[in-house]
């Protein structure tokens, strides 16, 4: 029985569908960038975009082909330009974001869980791709968390008493519970990593 040895990595797939075609139309680094440094930059980019589907990598190629920098518009665009357009084509799953698991596994995540803010902080990350940064943002999250917990309690009570709950509220509760499960799993995983370290 022959074992397949030509397994394509995520990095290789990004090279094949995005970076190779861009290089093929003339993208290059300025002469001041050493070849090893250029390769490292493209490897880092390929690793960051490895979550994208084949179709969205092709879409990103089409979007980036006209974004060359320099006078001749043939220098590689910045890392940030690739990541920004990738987010439009296919937002990166929150669970794959660097720093997310460590944040939820840290004292901040445990405090959010203990204080009933976990779901709203998770939702903040979903929309902003970062934690709350200042007292105003933390106050917004706390207010949302209080309103959400009240609504959850009310809906669960109605469901427990077998009273009617409209479809919109059922969907809201289902989404809330899904976010709660995902956020708690991030806290659990982060704590497990911390204990293993």
N, CA and C atoms as an extended XYZ file, in Angstrom:
591
Properties=species:S:1:pos:R:3:atomname:S:1:resname:S:1:resid:I:1 pbc="F F F"
N         0.848       -1.187        0.000 N   UNK     1
C         0.000        0.000        0.000 CA  UNK     1
C         0.891        1.248        0.000 C   UNK     1
N         0.677        2.124       -0.958 N   UNK     2
C         1.521        3.313       -1.101 CA  UNK     2
C         0.987        4.444       -0.227 C   UNK     2
N         1.854        5.049        0.547 N   UNK     3
C         1.459        6.171        1.390 CA  UNK     3
C         1.700        7.448        0.606 C   UNK     3
N         0.701        8.307        0.604 N   UNK     4
C         0.811        9.577       -0.123 CA  UNK     4
C         1.828       10.470        0.568 C   UNK     4
N         2.892       10.839       -0.153 N   UNK     5
C         3.944       11.665        0.428 CA  UNK     5
C         3.889       13.102       -0.071 C   UNK     5
N         3.008       13.371       -0.994 N   UNK     6
C         2.929       14.719       -1.574 CA  UNK     6
C         1.855       15.554       -0.887 C   UNK     6
N         1.681       15.363        0.401 N   UNK     7
C         0.648       16.116        1.123 CA  UNK     7
C         0.973       17.610        1.093 C   UNK     7
N         0.040       18.388        0.623 N   UNK     8
C         0.244       19.829        0.516 CA  UNK     8
C        -0.076       20.492        1.848 C   UNK     8
N         0.853       21.273        2.359 N   UNK     9
C         0.616       22.009        3.602 CA  UNK     9
C        -0.241       23.230        3.313 C   UNK     9
N        -0.752       23.849        4.368 N   UNK    10
C        -1.522       25.091        4.196 CA  UNK    10
C        -0.642       26.170        3.564 C   UNK    10
N         0.613       26.223        4.017 N   UNK    11
C         1.549       27.206        3.469 CA  UNK    11
C         1.735       26.979        1.969 C   UNK    11
N         1.913       25.703        1.569 N   UNK    12
C         2.091       25.389        0.150 CA  UNK    12
C         0.853       25.761       -0.668 C   UNK    12
N        -0.311       25.538       -0.081 N   UNK    13
C        -1.559       25.845       -0.786 CA  UNK    13
C        -1.691       27.352       -1.019 C   UNK    13
N        -1.322       28.156       -0.012 N   UNK    14
C        -1.358       29.613       -0.173 CA  UNK    14
C        -0.353       30.046       -1.229 C   UNK    14
N         0.811       29.417       -1.231 N   UNK    15
C         1.807       29.730       -2.268 CA  UNK    15
C         1.254       29.410       -3.663 C   UNK    15
N         0.626       28.234       -3.795 N   UNK    16
C         0.132       27.792       -5.105 CA  UNK    16
C        -1.003       28.681       -5.614 C   UNK    16
N        -1.915       29.064       -4.735 N   UNK    17
C        -3.116       29.773       -5.179 CA  UNK    17
C        -3.006       31.301       -5.133 C   UNK    17
N        -2.076       31.824       -4.340 N   UNK    18
C        -2.005       33.279       -4.174 CA  UNK    18
C        -0.613       33.835       -4.464 C   UNK    18
N         0.370       33.402       -3.713 N   UNK    19
C         1.691       34.024       -3.815 CA  UNK    19
C         2.397       33.684       -5.124 C   UNK    19
N         2.319       32.426       -5.542 N   UNK    20
C         2.927       32.034       -6.821 CA  UNK    20
C         2.333       32.791       -8.002 C   UNK    20
N         0.998       32.839       -8.103 N   UNK    21
C         0.402       33.606       -9.201 CA  UNK    21
C         0.760       35.097       -9.170 C   UNK    21
N         0.851       35.689       -7.956 N   UNK    22
C         1.236       37.098       -7.873 CA  UNK    22
C         2.690       37.287       -8.318 C   UNK    22
N         3.539       36.355       -7.920 N   UNK    23
C         4.922       36.407       -8.373 CA  UNK    23
C         4.982       36.226       -9.895 C   UNK    23
N         4.113       35.381      -10.403 N   UNK    24
C         4.056       35.124      -11.832 CA  UNK    24
C         3.697       36.348      -12.666 C   UNK    24
N         2.942       37.273      -12.078 N   UNK    25
C         2.601       38.494      -12.826 CA  UNK    25
C         3.591       39.615      -12.545 C   UNK    25
N         4.664       39.282      -11.770 N   UNK    26
C         5.733       40.261      -11.623 CA  UNK    26
C         5.950       40.843      -10.241 C   UNK    26
N         5.204       40.425       -9.228 N   UNK    27
C         5.445       40.977       -7.894 CA  UNK    27
C         6.836       40.573       -7.414 C   UNK    27
N         7.534       41.527       -6.774 N   UNK    28
C         8.876       41.292       -6.278 CA  UNK    28
C         9.129       42.223       -5.101 C   UNK    28
N        10.218       41.972       -4.411 N   UNK    29
C        10.624       42.859       -3.327 CA  UNK    29
C        11.622       43.868       -3.868 C   UNK    29
N        11.709       45.039       -3.248 N   UNK    30
C        12.761       45.993       -3.649 CA  UNK    30
C        14.142       45.369       -3.454 C   UNK    30
N        15.128       45.855       -4.162 N   UNK    31
C        16.480       45.300       -4.078 CA  UNK    31
C        17.049       45.357       -2.664 C   UNK    31
N        16.592       46.295       -1.859 N   UNK    32
C        17.097       46.432       -0.492 CA  UNK    32
C        16.675       45.263        0.403 C   UNK    32
N        15.678       44.498        0.006 N   UNK    33
C        15.208       43.363        0.800 CA  UNK    33
C        15.999       42.123        0.394 C   UNK    33
N        16.733       41.571        1.345 N   UNK    34
C        17.519       40.353        1.094 CA  UNK    34
C        16.584       39.195        0.724 C   UNK    34
N        17.026       38.292       -0.171 N   UNK    35
C        16.177       37.163       -0.569 CA  UNK    35
C        15.654       36.336        0.604 C   UNK    35
N        16.509       36.074        1.615 N   UNK    36
C        16.057       35.301        2.781 CA  UNK    36
C        14.967       36.043        3.547 C   UNK    36
N        15.132       37.358        3.676 N   UNK    37
C        14.117       38.168        4.369 CA  UNK    37
C        12.806       38.163        3.589 C   UNK    37
N        12.878       38.286        2.286 N   UNK    38
C        11.671       38.238        1.454 CA  UNK    38
C        10.947       36.908        1.582 C   UNK    38
N        11.718       35.817        1.592 N   UNK    39
C        11.114       34.490        1.741 CA  UNK    39
C        10.435       34.373        3.098 C   UNK    39
N        11.079       34.881        4.162 N   UNK    40
C        10.490       34.825        5.503 CA  UNK    40
C         9.186       35.612        5.555 C   UNK    40
N         9.158       36.762        4.908 N   UNK    41
C         7.930       37.573        4.899 CA  UNK    41
C         6.792       36.834        4.203 C   UNK    41
N         7.109       36.209        3.073 N   UNK    42
C         6.063       35.476        2.338 CA  UNK    42
C         5.640       34.216        3.098 C   UNK    42
N         6.574       33.554        3.765 N   UNK    43
C         6.214       32.392        4.586 CA  UNK    43
C         5.273       32.804        5.711 C   UNK    43
N         5.591       33.903        6.365 N   UNK    44
C         4.742       34.405        7.457 CA  UNK    44
C         3.342       34.728        6.935 C   UNK    44
N         3.282       35.368        5.775 N   UNK    45
C         1.999       35.695        5.174 CA  UNK    45
C         1.228       34.427        4.815 C   UNK    45
N         1.926       33.454        4.222 N   UNK    46
C         1.272       32.190        3.859 CA  UNK    46
C         0.730       31.483        5.095 C   UNK    46
N         1.485       31.504        6.175 N   UNK    47
C         1.018       30.875        7.414 CA  UNK    47
C        -0.216       31.591        7.959 C   UNK    47
N        -0.233       32.894        7.881 N   UNK    48
C        -1.372       33.651        8.408 CA  UNK    48
C        -2.636       33.456        7.573 C   UNK    48
N        -2.478       33.245        6.268 N   UNK    49
C        -3.641       33.109        5.385 CA  UNK    49
C        -4.037       31.661        5.139 C   UNK    49
N        -3.380       30.729        5.809 N   UNK    50
C        -3.646       29.316        5.600 CA  UNK    50
C        -5.053       28.871        5.948 C   UNK    50
N        -5.783       29.660        6.725 N   UNK    51
C        -7.159       29.315        7.098 CA  UNK    51
C        -8.145       29.496        5.947 C   UNK    51
N        -7.750       30.248        4.912 N   UNK    52
C        -8.683       30.606        3.847 CA  UNK    52
C        -8.966       29.433        2.916 C   UNK    52
N       -10.175       29.427        2.362 N   UNK    53
C       -10.552       28.395        1.395 CA  UNK    53
C        -9.853       28.666        0.062 C   UNK    53
N        -9.800       27.649       -0.791 N   UNK    54
C        -9.197       27.810       -2.115 CA  UNK    54
C        -9.883       28.928       -2.895 C   UNK    54
N       -11.218       28.924       -2.866 N   UNK    55
C       -11.970       29.935       -3.627 CA  UNK    55
C       -11.646       31.341       -3.141 C   UNK    55
N       -11.522       31.522       -1.824 N   UNK    56
C       -11.240       32.857       -1.303 CA  UNK    56
C        -9.784       33.259       -1.505 C   UNK    56
N        -8.882       32.299       -1.553 N   UNK    57
C        -7.499       32.636       -1.924 CA  UNK    57
C        -7.449       33.129       -3.367 C   UNK    57
N        -8.239       32.514       -4.239 N   UNK    58
C        -8.294       32.980       -5.638 CA  UNK    58
C        -8.906       34.381       -5.708 C   UNK    58
N        -9.936       34.627       -4.905 N   UNK    59
C       -10.535       35.968       -4.854 CA  UNK    59
C        -9.511       36.986       -4.365 C   UNK    59
N        -8.736       36.591       -3.360 N   UNK    60
C        -7.724       37.495       -2.827 CA  UNK    60
C        -6.652       37.788       -3.883 C   UNK    60
N        -6.296       36.786       -4.680 N   UNK    61
C        -5.355       37.020       -5.788 CA  UNK    61
C        -5.904       38.094       -6.718 C   UNK    61
N        -7.165       37.972       -7.093 N   UNK    62
C        -7.765       38.952       -8.011 CA  UNK    62
C        -7.761       40.353       -7.392 C   UNK    62
N        -8.024       40.423       -6.085 N   UNK    63
C        -8.042       41.728       -5.411 CA  UNK    63
C        -6.642       42.325       -5.295 C   UNK    63
N        -5.639       41.476       -5.037 N   UNK    64
C        -4.289       41.972       -4.787 CA  UNK    64
C        -3.494       42.250       -6.049 C   UNK    64
N        -3.882       41.693       -7.161 N   UNK    65
C        -3.077       41.843       -8.382 CA  UNK    65
C        -2.929       43.303       -8.803 C   UNK    65
N        -3.840       44.153       -8.395 N   UNK    66
C        -3.751       45.573       -8.750 CA  UNK    66
C        -3.243       46.435       -7.596 C   UNK    66
N        -2.751       45.802       -6.531 N   UNK    67
C        -2.345       46.552       -5.333 CA  UNK    67
C        -0.831       46.639       -5.164 C   UNK    67
N        -0.075       46.385       -6.224 N   UNK    68
C         1.374       46.474       -6.133 CA  UNK    68
C         1.826       47.858       -5.693 C   UNK    68
N         2.949       47.899       -4.976 N   UNK    69
C         3.478       49.168       -4.485 CA  UNK    69
C         4.686       49.583       -5.321 C   UNK    69
N         5.167       50.786       -5.082 N   UNK    70
C         6.320       51.304       -5.818 CA  UNK    70
C         5.876       52.000       -7.101 C   UNK    70
N         6.834       52.646       -7.754 N   UNK    71
C         6.511       53.417       -8.957 CA  UNK    71
C         5.942       52.533      -10.065 C   UNK    71
N         6.503       51.348      -10.220 N   UNK    72
C         6.034       50.434      -11.273 CA  UNK    72
C         4.867       49.559      -10.791 C   UNK    72
N         4.474       49.722       -9.527 N   UNK    73
C         3.350       48.965       -8.931 CA  UNK    73
C         3.597       47.457       -8.989 C   UNK    73
N         4.885       47.071       -8.838 N   UNK    74
C         5.205       45.645       -8.894 CA  UNK    74
C         5.889       45.130       -7.623 C   UNK    74
N         5.978       45.971       -6.578 N   UNK    75
C         6.502       45.503       -5.301 CA  UNK    75
C         5.374       44.858       -4.503 C   UNK    75
N         5.741       43.861       -3.694 N   UNK    76
C         4.747       43.187       -2.864 CA  UNK    76
C         4.025       44.197       -1.984 C   UNK    76
N         2.700       44.118       -1.921 N   UNK    77
C         1.963       44.968       -0.981 CA  UNK    77
C         2.339       44.595        0.457 C   UNK    77
N         2.006       45.455        1.385 N   UNK    78
C         2.344       45.202        2.786 CA  UNK    78
C         1.559       44.011        3.339 C   UNK    78
N         2.104       43.459        4.384 N   UNK    79
C         1.443       42.363        5.094 CA  UNK    79
C         0.040       42.810        5.531 C   UNK    79
N        -0.044       44.020        6.059 N   UNK    80
C        -1.326       44.545        6.539 CA  UNK    80
C        -2.355       44.641        5.415 C   UNK    80
N        -1.927       44.991        4.215 N   UNK    81
C        -2.864       45.087        3.090 CA  UNK    81
C        -3.440       43.712        2.757 C   UNK    81
N        -2.596       42.691        2.756 N   UNK    82
C        -3.081       41.333        2.505 CA  UNK    82
C        -4.090       40.910        3.575 C   UNK    82
N        -3.730       41.125        4.837 N   UNK    83
C        -4.578       40.677        5.937 CA  UNK    83
C        -5.917       41.409        5.922 C   UNK    83
N        -5.893       42.711        5.627 N   UNK    84
C        -7.143       43.480        5.597 CA  UNK    84
C        -8.084       42.958        4.511 C   UNK    84
N        -7.567       42.714        3.314 N   UNK    85
C        -8.425       42.203        2.240 CA  UNK    85
C        -8.836       40.754        2.485 C   UNK    85
N        -7.972       39.985        3.135 N   UNK    86
C        -8.329       38.609        3.486 CA  UNK    86
C        -9.511       38.609        4.446 C   UNK    86
N        -9.528       39.550        5.394 N   UNK    87
C       -10.640       39.650        6.341 CA  UNK    87
C       -11.954       39.939        5.623 C   UNK    87
N       -11.887       40.699        4.543 N   UNK    88
C       -13.087       40.988        3.757 CA  UNK    88
C       -13.527       39.736        3.006 C   UNK    88
N       -12.575       39.054        2.390 N   UNK    89
C       -12.898       37.860        1.598 CA  UNK    89
C       -13.398       36.723        2.478 C   UNK    89
N       -12.738       36.519        3.617 N   UNK    90
C       -13.099       35.425        4.527 CA  UNK    90
C       -12.563       35.773        5.907 C   UNK    90
N       -13.412       36.274        6.782 N   UNK    91
C       -12.926       36.612        8.124 CA  UNK    91
C       -12.277       35.413        8.801 C   UNK    91
N       -11.191       35.682        9.468 N   UNK    92
C       -10.467       34.619       10.164 CA  UNK    92
C       -11.283       34.141       11.352 C   UNK    92
N       -11.435       32.822       11.509 N   UNK    93
C       -12.178       32.319       12.670 CA  UNK    93
C       -11.530       32.801       13.963 C   UNK    93
N       -12.352       33.238       14.869 N   UNK    94
C       -11.855       33.796       16.117 CA  UNK    94
C       -10.957       32.820       16.860 C   UNK    94
N       -11.295       31.542       16.816 N   UNK    95
C       -10.529       30.533       17.522 CA  UNK    95
C        -9.104       30.403       16.981 C   UNK    95
N        -8.868       30.866       15.757 N   UNK    96
C        -7.538       30.774       15.156 CA  UNK    96
C        -6.723       32.050       15.309 C   UNK    96
N        -7.289       33.040       15.965 N   UNK    97
C        -6.564       34.304       16.105 CA  UNK    97
C        -5.459       34.178       17.146 C   UNK    97
N        -4.259       34.590       16.793 N   UNK    98
C        -3.177       34.553       17.782 CA  UNK    98
C        -3.546       35.429       18.977 C   UNK    98
N        -3.281       34.936       20.136 N   UNK    99
C        -3.524       35.729       21.340 CA  UNK    99
C        -4.901       35.530       21.944 C   UNK    99
N        -5.859       35.044       21.164 N   UNK   100
C        -7.220       34.915       21.686 CA  UNK   100
C        -7.296       33.891       22.802 C   UNK   100
N        -6.808       32.687       22.537 N   UNK   101
C        -6.874       31.632       23.554 CA  UNK   101
C        -6.113       32.048       24.809 C   UNK   101
N        -4.953       32.681       24.617 N   UNK   102
C        -4.189       33.089       25.797 CA  UNK   102
C        -4.925       34.176       26.577 C   UNK   102
N        -5.639       35.056       25.869 N   UNK   103
C        -6.395       36.101       26.568 CA  UNK   103
C        -7.528       35.480       27.379 C   UNK   103
N        -8.307       34.580       26.758 N   UNK   104
C        -9.422       33.959       27.472 CA  UNK   104
C        -8.923       33.009       28.563 C   UNK   104
N        -7.732       32.456       28.405 N   UNK   105
C        -7.166       31.586       29.425 CA  UNK   105
C        -6.456       32.345       30.530 C   UNK   105
N        -6.328       33.640       30.371 N   UNK   106
C        -5.629       34.459       31.363 CA  UNK   106
C        -6.595       34.883       32.468 C   UNK   106
N        -6.076       35.683       33.379 N   UNK   107
C        -6.903       36.221       34.465 CA  UNK   107
C        -8.065       37.043       33.900 C   UNK   107
N        -7.863       37.696       32.748 N   UNK   108
C        -8.934       38.496       32.148 CA  UNK   108
C       -10.114       37.619       31.748 C   UNK   108
N        -9.842       36.477       31.145 N   UNK   109
C       -10.918       35.564       30.758 CA  UNK   109
C       -11.616       34.965       31.960 C   UNK   109
N       -10.827       34.589       32.970 N   UNK   110
C       -11.427       34.026       34.188 CA  UNK   110
C       -12.293       35.064       34.894 C   UNK   110
N       -11.840       36.324       34.910 N   UNK   111
C       -12.627       37.389       35.533 CA  UNK   111
C       -13.923       37.618       34.762 C   UNK   111
N       -13.835       37.592       33.428 N   UNK   112
C       -15.042       37.770       32.612 CA  UNK   112
C       -16.051       36.662       32.899 C   UNK   112
N       -15.564       35.439       33.062 N   UNK   113
C       -16.443       34.307       33.385 CA  UNK   113
C       -17.066       34.501       34.762 C   UNK   113
N       -16.251       34.826       35.753 N   UNK   114
C       -16.733       34.982       37.127 CA  UNK   114
C       -17.724       36.132       37.263 C   UNK   114
N       -17.527       37.185       36.475 N   UNK   115
C       -18.371       38.379       36.584 CA  UNK   115
C       -19.528       38.397       35.598 C   UNK   115
N       -19.719       37.295       34.858 N   UNK   116
C       -20.863       37.202       33.948 CA  UNK   116
C       -20.721       37.988       32.657 C   UNK   116
N       -19.489       38.344       32.288 N   UNK   117
C       -19.262       39.129       31.068 CA  UNK   117
C       -18.703       38.301       29.929 C   UNK   117
N       -18.530       37.008       30.125 N   UNK   118
C       -17.786       36.184       29.182 CA  UNK   118
C       -18.376       36.219       27.774 C   UNK   118
N       -19.680       36.045       27.663 N   UNK   119
C       -20.292       35.999       26.325 CA  UNK   119
C       -20.144       37.347       25.628 C   UNK   119
N       -20.373       38.415       26.350 N   UNK   120
C       -20.283       39.736       25.720 CA  UNK   120
C       -18.837       40.085       25.362 C   UNK   120
N       -17.877       39.631       26.161 N   UNK   121
C       -16.475       39.849       25.781 CA  UNK   121
C       -16.127       39.018       24.560 C   UNK   121
N       -16.642       37.800       24.477 N   UNK   122
C       -16.425       36.963       23.290 CA  UNK   122
C       -17.031       37.649       22.065 C   UNK   122
N       -18.230       38.176       22.213 N   UNK   123
C       -18.874       38.875       21.086 CA  UNK   123
C       -18.104       40.138       20.706 C   UNK   123
N       -17.510       40.794       21.691 N   UNK   124
C       -16.674       41.967       21.405 CA  UNK   124
C       -15.503       41.550       20.527 C   UNK   124
N       -14.859       40.428       20.897 N   UNK   125
C       -13.759       39.904       20.084 CA  UNK   125
C       -14.241       39.574       18.677 C   UNK   125
N       -15.436       39.000       18.555 N   UNK   126
C       -15.965       38.663       17.229 CA  UNK   126
C       -16.076       39.897       16.345 C   UNK   126
N       -16.533       40.988       16.916 N   UNK   127
C       -16.740       42.182       16.090 CA  UNK   127
C       -15.488       43.051       15.969 C   UNK   127
N       -14.672       43.122       17.017 N   UNK   128
C       -13.522       44.040       17.022 CA  UNK   128
C       -12.173       43.349       16.815 C   UNK   128
N       -12.136       42.042       17.028 N   UNK   129
C       -10.891       41.271       16.922 CA  UNK   129
C        -9.837       41.748       17.904 C   UNK   129
N       -10.290       42.125       19.084 N   UNK   130
C        -9.400       42.565       20.150 CA  UNK   130
C       -10.203       42.620       21.450 C   UNK   130
N        -9.508       42.662       22.582 N   UNK   131
C       -10.228       42.797       23.856 CA  UNK   131
C       -10.679       44.240       24.068 C   UNK   131
N       -11.557       44.463       25.019 N   UNK   132
C       -11.900       45.851       25.360 CA  UNK   132
C       -10.657       46.539       25.927 C   UNK   132
N       -10.436       47.790       25.517 N   UNK   133
C        -9.171       48.449       25.842 CA  UNK   133
C        -9.263       49.562       26.883 C   UNK   133
N       -10.447       50.053       27.155 N   UNK   134
C       -10.532       51.190       28.072 CA  UNK   134
C       -11.792       51.074       28.936 C   UNK   134
N       -11.920       51.918       29.947 N   UNK   135
C       -13.082       51.824       30.846 CA  UNK   135
C       -14.429       51.963       30.128 C   UNK   135
N       -14.497       52.806       29.116 N   UNK   136
C       -15.760       52.972       28.389 CA  UNK   136
C       -16.168       51.671       27.693 C   UNK   136
N       -15.210       51.011       27.034 N   UNK   137
C       -15.514       49.749       26.361 CA  UNK   137
C       -15.898       48.672       27.368 C   UNK   137
N       -15.216       48.629       28.505 N   UNK   138
C       -15.550       47.647       29.535 CA  UNK   138
C       -16.941       47.912       30.116 C   UNK   138
N       -17.321       49.184       30.230 N   UNK   139
C       -18.655       49.544       30.718 CA  UNK   139
C       -19.730       49.102       29.721 C   UNK   139
N       -19.462       49.302       28.437 N   UNK   140
C       -20.404       48.856       27.394 CA  UNK   140
C       -20.627       47.349       27.513 C   UNK   140
N       -19.543       46.606       27.664 N   UNK   141
C       -19.648       45.151       27.774 CA  UNK   141
C       -20.419       44.758       29.030 C   UNK   141
N       -20.119       45.417       30.148 N   UNK   142
C       -20.819       45.100       31.396 CA  UNK   142
C       -22.321       45.365       31.263 C   UNK   142
N       -22.687       46.483       30.626 N   UNK   143
C       -24.110       46.804       30.426 CA  UNK   143
C       -24.786       45.766       29.539 C   UNK   143
N       -24.113       45.394       28.452 N   UNK   144
C       -24.670       44.377       27.556 CA  UNK   144
C       -24.811       43.036       28.268 C   UNK   144
N       -23.800       42.715       29.090 N   UNK   145
C       -23.835       41.441       29.809 CA  UNK   145
C       -25.008       41.401       30.786 C   UNK   145
N       -25.243       42.491       31.489 N   UNK   146
C       -26.364       42.535       32.433 CA  UNK   146
C       -27.696       42.359       31.720 C   UNK   146
N       -27.869       43.067       30.599 N   UNK   147
C       -29.123       42.954       29.839 CA  UNK   147
C       -29.281       41.538       29.277 C   UNK   147
N       -28.197       40.955       28.785 N   UNK   148
C       -28.270       39.613       28.205 CA  UNK   148
C       -28.601       38.577       29.268 C   UNK   148
N       -27.966       38.673       30.433 N   UNK   149
C       -28.242       37.702       31.498 CA  UNK   149
C       -29.694       37.778       31.951 C   UNK   149
N       -30.214       38.977       32.013 N   UNK   150
C       -31.619       39.142       32.383 CA  UNK   150
C       -32.528       38.485       31.344 C   UNK   150
N       -32.220       38.702       30.076 N   UNK   151
C       -33.025       38.117       29.006 CA  UNK   151
C       -32.919       36.590       29.017 C   UNK   151
N       -31.706       36.067       29.224 N   UNK   152
C       -31.508       34.617       29.281 CA  UNK   152
C       -32.344       34.021       30.413 C   UNK   152
N       -32.282       34.634       31.581 N   UNK   153
C       -33.041       34.118       32.736 CA  UNK   153
C       -34.536       34.120       32.448 C   UNK   153
N       -35.002       35.209       31.851 N   UNK   154
C       -36.438       35.323       31.536 CA  UNK   154
C       -36.860       34.254       30.522 C   UNK   154
N       -36.072       34.073       29.474 N   UNK   155
C       -36.421       33.096       28.439 CA  UNK   155
C       -36.345       31.666       28.971 C   UNK   155
N       -35.313       31.379       29.760 N   UNK   156
C       -35.199       30.024       30.318 CA  UNK   156
C       -36.350       29.725       31.275 C   UNK   156
N       -36.766       30.744       32.015 N   UNK   157
C       -37.908       30.544       32.917 CA  UNK   157
C       -39.171       30.239       32.115 C   UNK   157
N       -39.404       30.999       31.070 N   UNK   158
C       -40.597       30.766       30.228 CA  UNK   158
C       -40.558       29.369       29.609 C   UNK   158
N       -39.378       28.988       29.101 N   UNK   159
C       -39.249       27.657       28.503 CA  UNK   159
C       -39.441       26.568       29.559 C   UNK   159
N       -38.914       26.786       30.773 N   UNK   160
C       -39.064       25.819       31.855 CA  UNK   160
C       -40.510       25.637       32.276 C   UNK   160
N       -41.281       26.719       32.184 N   UNK   161
C       -42.713       26.668       32.524 CA  UNK   161
C       -43.574       26.273       31.325 C   UNK   161
N       -42.915       26.015       30.194 N   UNK   162
C       -43.592       25.641       28.947 CA  UNK   162
C       -44.557       26.722       28.460 C   UNK   162
N       -44.124       27.965       28.667 N   UNK   163
C       -44.883       29.101       28.150 CA  UNK   163
C       -44.382       29.419       26.745 C   UNK   163
N       -45.205       30.061       25.932 N   UNK   164
C       -44.758       30.352       24.563 CA  UNK   164
C       -43.582       31.339       24.528 C   UNK   164
N       -42.628       31.031       23.649 N   UNK   165
C       -41.477       31.901       23.392 CA  UNK   165
C       -41.375       32.025       21.879 C   UNK   165
N       -41.374       33.268       21.387 N   UNK   166
C       -41.384       33.415       19.916 CA  UNK   166
C       -40.062       32.954       19.299 C   UNK   166
N       -40.104       32.705       18.001 N   UNK   167
C       -38.966       32.130       17.281 CA  UNK   167
C       -37.730       33.020       17.345 C   UNK   167
N       -37.916       34.330       17.300 N   UNK   168
C       -36.779       35.255       17.353 CA  UNK   168
C       -36.041       35.130       18.681 C   UNK   168
N       -36.801       35.044       19.781 N   UNK   169
C       -36.178       34.901       21.088 CA  UNK   169
C       -35.500       33.540       21.236 C   UNK   169
N       -36.109       32.495       20.669 N   UNK   170
C       -35.478       31.165       20.713 CA  UNK   170
C       -34.148       31.183       19.959 C   UNK   170
N       -34.133       31.826       18.786 N   UNK   171
C       -32.900       31.917       18.000 CA  UNK   171
C       -31.846       32.726       18.750 C   UNK   171
N       -32.266       33.812       19.392 N   UNK   172
C       -31.338       34.638       20.166 CA  UNK   172
C       -30.726       33.805       21.286 C   UNK   172
N       -31.556       33.044       22.007 N   UNK   173
C       -31.066       32.224       23.105 CA  UNK   173
C       -30.113       31.141       22.596 C   UNK   173
N       -30.463       30.544       21.465 N   UNK   174
C       -29.594       29.514       20.888 CA  UNK   174
C       -28.227       30.112       20.531 C   UNK   174
N       -28.202       31.286       19.921 N   UNK   175
C       -26.940       31.953       19.561 CA  UNK   175
C       -26.152       32.314       20.819 C   UNK   175
N       -26.844       32.794       21.842 N   UNK   176
C       -26.183       33.146       23.095 CA  UNK   176
C       -25.515       31.911       23.705 C   UNK   176
N       -26.247       30.819       23.736 N   UNK   177
C       -25.710       29.586       24.325 CA  UNK   177
C       -24.536       29.039       23.508 C   UNK   177
N       -24.600       29.173       22.185 N   UNK   178
C       -23.484       28.729       21.338 CA  UNK   178
C       -22.241       29.575       21.620 C   UNK   178
N       -22.414       30.895       21.753 N   UNK   179
C       -21.286       31.767       22.071 CA  UNK   179
C       -20.757       31.466       23.474 C   UNK   179
N       -21.662       31.171       24.398 N   UNK   180
C       -21.248       30.837       25.762 CA  UNK   180
C       -20.400       29.565       25.772 C   UNK   180
N       -20.839       28.557       25.025 N   UNK   181
C       -20.072       27.304       24.952 CA  UNK   181
C       -18.699       27.536       24.334 C   UNK   181
N       -18.652       28.308       23.247 N   UNK   182
C       -17.375       28.576       22.574 CA  UNK   182
C       -16.423       29.349       23.487 C   UNK   182
N       -16.946       30.348       24.182 N   UNK   183
C       -16.106       31.161       25.064 CA  UNK   183
C       -15.613       30.343       26.254 C   UNK   183
N       -16.481       29.533       26.834 N   UNK   184
C       -16.064       28.693       27.962 CA  UNK   184
C       -15.001       27.684       27.532 C   UNK   184
N       -15.129       27.175       26.319 N   UNK   185
C       -14.119       26.242       25.809 CA  UNK   185
C       -12.770       26.942       25.660 C   UNK   185
N       -12.772       28.204       25.220 N   UNK   186
C       -11.517       28.953       25.120 CA  UNK   186
C       -10.895       29.164       26.496 C   UNK   186
N       -11.720       29.457       27.494 N   UNK   187
C       -11.209       29.624       28.856 CA  UNK   187
C       -10.633       28.304       29.343 C   UNK   187
N       -11.375       27.208       29.124 N   UNK   188
C       -10.927       25.892       29.564 CA  UNK   188
C        -9.606       25.516       28.896 C   UNK   188
N        -9.539       25.726       27.576 N   UNK   189
C        -8.332       25.386       26.826 CA  UNK   189
C        -7.149       26.236       27.273 C   UNK   189
N        -7.382       27.516       27.490 N   UNK   190
C        -6.323       28.401       27.947 CA  UNK   190
C        -5.813       28.013       29.320 C   UNK   190
N        -6.727       27.629       30.214 N   UNK   191
C        -6.319       27.199       31.554 CA  UNK   191
C        -5.532       25.894       31.473 C   UNK   191
N        -5.967       24.977       30.607 N   UNK   192
C        -5.268       23.698       30.455 CA  UNK   192
C        -3.849       23.926       29.931 C   UNK   192
N        -3.698       24.857       28.996 N   UNK   193
C        -2.364       25.160       28.474 CA  UNK   193
C        -1.492       25.770       29.552 C   UNK   193
N        -2.091       26.635       30.382 N   UNK   194
C        -1.349       27.260       31.468 CA  UNK   194
C        -0.896       26.247       32.509 C   UNK   194
N        -1.747       25.250       32.785 N   UNK   195
C        -1.390       24.222       33.762 CA  UNK   195
C        -0.318       23.296       33.215 C   UNK   195
N        -0.328       23.086       31.884 N   UNK   196
C         0.652       22.191       31.260 CA  UNK   196
C         2.024       22.851       31.163 C   UNK   196
N         2.035       24.185       31.142 N   UNK   197
C         3.307       24.907       30.980 CA  UNK   197
C         4.160       24.862       32.234 C   UNK   197
